[in-house]
Amino acid sequence: MLEHPERVWAARDIHAVMESRQWISPKAQHPLRGTEAAINRLMHRGEIERTRPGRYRVTAQIRKDED
């Protein structure tokens, strides 16, 4: 997500990136739930924010820190 910090991401797009980087086990019974858990952890740490249901972006503070 940091590669495109202004982009608003759908949960399925985040999941696709995680799969392409092999961060999700192909043996997982419910792989999308793992992505949802990761999204929730990032939101609780203040690294991403929900812009509307199912859409997320990197927080302004994280974008600022990356500059």
SVG drawing of the C-alpha trace seen along z (x, -y; Angstrom):
<svg xmlns="http://www.w3.org/2000/svg" viewBox="-20 -15 31 42">
<polyline fill="none" stroke="black" stroke-width="0.4" points="0.0,0.0 2.9,-2.3 3.9,-2.1 0.7,-4.0 -0.1,-5.9 -2.8,-8.1 -4.8,-5.2 -8.0,-3.9 -7.8,-0.1 -10.6,2.4 -10.2,5.3 -10.0,7.7 -7.2,5.6 -5.2,5.8 -5.9,9.6 -4.6,9.9 -1.4,8.1 -0.9,10.3 -1.5,13.5 0.9,12.3 3.6,11.8 2.8,15.2 2.0,13.8 -1.0,16.0 -0.6,19.7 -2.2,21.6 -3.3,24.2 -5.4,21.6 -9.0,22.7 -10.3,19.1 -7.6,16.9 -9.8,13.8 -10.3,13.9 -6.5,13.6 -6.6,10.5 -9.4,9.1 -7.5,9.7 -4.4,8.0 -6.6,5.0 -8.0,4.7 -4.6,4.8 -3.4,2.1 -6.4,0.0 -6.0,0.4 -2.3,-0.6 -3.4,-3.7 -1.5,-2.8 -4.6,-2.6 -8.0,-4.1 -11.4,-3.1 -12.7,-5.6 -16.0,-3.7 -17.1,-0.1 -14.6,2.2 -12.2,-0.6 -9.0,-1.6 -6.0,-4.0 -2.8,-4.7 -3.2,-7.3 -2.0,-10.9 0.6,-10.4 2.1,-7.3 2.2,-9.1 3.9,-12.1 6.5,-9.8 7.3,-8.2 8.3,-11.6"/>
</svg>
